[in-house]
Amino acid sequence: MILQVSKKDTVELVNMSEQDYQAIRNYFIQKLNDSPKKREAIADTLIYAIQRCPSENISDLWHHVIYRTYISVDNGGNQFQSWVRASGDALEMFIAQAYNPALSEMGIRLVPLLKNKAQAMDRMGLSVVVSKSKLDVLIEKQGERKGLLNGYGILGGLHVKASLAERISDDVPASRIMMQAGYTSILWTLDVKSNPPRDFTNRGEFGVPEKPTHKRDLIEERGDFNVCFSYNSRTVPSPKTTKSGRRIHTVNMLESPDAFIQYCAEL
């Protein structure tokens, strides 16, 4: 379908019909009206949108459908600031909701930290050297010894970014300390980036291996994270061999298991 994003501009959502768009929008607005917490409505709607349009670019579902619907709904306040407050937690909750059913079969679970970041760093033994705000989702496994609590220990964690413009470089020191301590440090992103009014296409920020951006270099050149998973289908994945040995993977959740699940299974 062709979606109007400004008075003069449109974007094409190739794998979505007008009926799909209206169904997702209606579902989301109803959830926003019913849910006491907006983050829950956002997370639930992203799950619904992916189920309804499994071939659509997940990053576009977030950026062009869910975000634009959210800021268009008048609740008497500043919708953009409301989105900033709610969407980060929502994305962390979505990851757990989407992946825990499959990961649980391996004894693994993802735990959104939300308000429990300080406790997570204490369990990892890193609270003195890592800011409590620099990790978003824990990867836990039954019987793992590090940070053992209620039968689950810690394998590592996810640094979650809808957009790489969200000061990704601030997460690098924490990621390096985690890796040095033997934990897995994953950059998980929707790689959202468009350039209105010149271009509303959501192209992301990694560039291409032949002409990398600084953000691609953080992975392929410097190895500041163990791995990166992007859910923008326009993200160009890394070649099999990189200078650091670390790679960007473009995830297609239609694959079963997808690249993220396969990676977690090998931890």
C-alpha positions, 0 to 999 in steps of 0.5 A, a space after each residue: 500500500 501507499 501510505 501518506 506520511 506528510 501533505 506531499 510525501 508517501 512511502 510504500 509498504 510493499 507487503 501490507 494492504 490497506 485493510 491490514 493497515 487499518 486493522 493494525 491501526 484500529 487494534 493499536 488505538 483500542 489497546 491504547 484506550 484499554 491498557 493502563 500502560 502505553 508500553 504494553 499497548 505498543 509491544 502487543 501491537 508490534 506482535 500483532 502487526 508482525 503476525 498480520 503482515 509477516 513479510 513486511 519490514 519490521 522496522 517499517 511496521 514500527 516506524 511508519 505504522 505504530 509510531 505514526 499512529 501513536 503520535 496522531 492520537 490526541 490524548 491532550 498531551 505531548 505525544 512525541 514525548 509520551 512516545 519517547 518515554 514508552 517506546 523504549 520499554 515497549 521494544 524490550 518487552 516485545 523482544 521477550 514476548 516474541 522470543 521467550 516461547 522458543 528460547 524456553 525450550 533451551 532453558 533460556 529466557 530474555 528478561 527486560 530490565 525496565 526498572 531493575 537495571 541496577 540489580 542486574 549489574 550487581 548480579 553480574 558483578 559489574 555495578 562498580 564499573 558499568 552504569 546501571 542504565 547501559 543494559 536493557 535485556 538480560 539473557 538468562 539460562 537455567 543452571 548457569 553459575 554466573 549471577 545465579 538467582 532462582 535457578 537462572 544465571 546470566 549469559 549476557 545481555 542486549 543493548 536495545 536500540 530502535 534507532 542507532 541515533 540513540 547514542 550507541 557509542 555510550 553503550 560501547 564501554 559497558 559492552 567491552 567490560 561485559 565481554 571482558 568479564 565473559 558475558 555476551 554483549 549483543 546490539 539489537 536494533 530496528 535500525 530506524 532512519 529516514 531523512 525527511 523531508 528529502 527522503 522518507 524511506 527507512 534506510 537505516 544507518 549502517 551504510 554498506 560494507 564497501 562504504 561503512 558508516 561509523 556505526 558499522 565500524 563499531 561492529 566490523 572494524 572495532 568489535 565493540 559488541 559480540 554481534 549485532 542483529 538488525 530487524 530492518 530488511 534494508 540493513 546490508 548484513 556483514 560479509 562472512 569475514 570481517 576485521 574484528 570477526 564480528 558481524 551484523 545480521 539482518 533478521 527475517 523472523 519468518 525463518 524458523 529458527 531465525 538468526 537470533 534464536 540460532 545465536 542464543 542456542 549456541 551460547 
